[in-house]
Amino acid sequence: MFNQARSKLMKTIRRVAFSSLAVAVLFGPGGCAEMSAQDKSTSIDAGADAIGVANLPDGSSVGTVGGAPVGGVIGHDVGKK
């Protein structure tokens, strides 16, 4: 009985994750249309760093929240070129 409930929960989590990803892919690029190259670089690096830190073996929400601004600052400086 426990395995059935767990299986149903995992399917629901996958469905929600896939739906969220689909929405982000469909609507995300439209939000960046008016951004400068520096702004795009800042947002991309902030997101990439937050995801990277969250996927570390001991990744915590504190590390993710701390990693996003660091990535944003790096992206901002790289995008100045």
Secondary structure as the mmCIF struct_conf table of DSSP 4:
data_model
#
loop_
_struct_conf.conf_type_id
_struct_conf.id
_struct_conf.beg_label_comp_id
_struct_conf.beg_label_asym_id
_struct_conf.beg_label_seq_id
_struct_conf.end_label_comp_id
_struct_conf.end_label_asym_id
_struct_conf.end_label_seq_id
HELX_RH_AL_P HELX_RH_AL_P1 PHE A 2 GLY A 31
TURN_TY1_P TURN_TY1_P1 CYS A 32 GLU A 34
HELX_RH_AL_P HELX_RH_AL_P2 ALA A 37 ALA A 54
TURN_TY1_P TURN_TY1_P2 ASN A 55 ASN A 55
BEND BEND1 LEU A 56 LEU A 56
TURN_TY1_P TURN_TY1_P3 PRO A 57 ASP A 58
HELX_RH_AL_P HELX_RH_AL_P3 SER A 61 VAL A 78
TURN_TY1_P TURN_TY1_P4 GLY A 79 LYS A 80
#
